[in-house]
Amino acid sequence: MEQKQKGDAWNGRRIRALRQHLRLTQSQLAKELGTRQQTISEWETGLYKPRGTSVTLLNLIAERAAFQYKPARGSETKLPIIKKQRITS
């Protein structure tokens, strides 16, 4: 039986899909996980990946919500990182 590492399963697309499945905003999901909205955003954009307790909580939430993630073909590529530009006047 093949075993995946827990953290590998939670990429940005899957986290966003779970949040949308639950019909939650980033802020609402952050509150459920005991983290910041910015953290959820960073996970969804691929800047960081969840680890430790966050992975465990995501797994529990997904299981209770009967969430089945099925990525579209070719969508497993990394999301682009968009850098913020400073606006000067």
N, C-alpha and C positions, 0 to 999 in steps of 0.2 A: 504494500500500500504506500503510495507516494504522499509525503507530508510536506506541506508548504510552511514556510516561516510565517508567523502571525503578522508581522509588520509589512511583509511584502504584499499581502492581500489588500491593504488599505492605501490605494493611490488616490490622487486628487479626484479623478473621475468617479471612483466608487464612493468616496465620502460625499461628494456632491449629490450623487444618485440616491444615497441613503437619506440624506437630509431632505431632498425633494420628495422621496417616497413617504417620509414622515410628515411632509408638509410643514416643515419648520424653517425659520430664517436662520442665518448663521448665528445670530445672537441667542436665539432660543436653543439651538443645539449646543452652543457653548455653555449655556446655563445648565443644561442636562448633564454635560460632561465635567462641569466645574472648571472651565477654562475661559479664555477670552475669545471674543468674536474674531479678533485679529488672528488668533491661532487657527481657528477654523478656516479663515480665508487663506492663510499661509499653507495649510494642508491642501486645500482645494486647488491652489495654483501651483502646487508642487515645490514650493520654496522649502518646506520641511515635511517630514512624515511623522505621523503619530507613533509613539513608542510607549512601552511600559503599560501603566494602568489605562492610558487612553485607548490603546489597542484592545485591551480586555473589555472596556466599557463599550467600544464600538461593536465588538463581537456580540456582546450581550444584547445591546439595543437592536442590532440587525436580526438576531435570532428571534427575539420576542416579536419583532415587527414582520416576521416571515419574509424578510428581504432577500431576494435572489438577484444578484448582480450579473447581468449578461452584457458585456461590452459589445459595441458595434464592431464590425470587422475593420481592422486597421486603426482602431481607436486607442490601442495600448501604447501609443507613443507618448512621450512626455509632453505636458502642457508647456507652452512657452512662458518664460519668465518676463514679465513686463516691468521695466524699470520706470520708476516715477521720475518725471523731469521737474526740476524746480523752475517755477515761473518767476521771472524777475521783471520789475517794472522800470 
